[in-house]
């Protein structure tokens, strides 16, 4: 969920849709980090990727690492 200051409802940005490549899907998120700029990072374990949501993102994040399946390649 994403919550804007003063909002009465949050916005679903990811999750609840199982395994897959869509930017709104998270499957077994296993770690979370927020940096000093408010950027949110999530380790999306079963989708083999790390996702990022910046302050300007409205409804979906971006894949910053992985997303190409499990393996030992440089982009996996």
Order of alpha helices (4+ residues) and beta strands (2+ residues): beta-beta-beta-beta
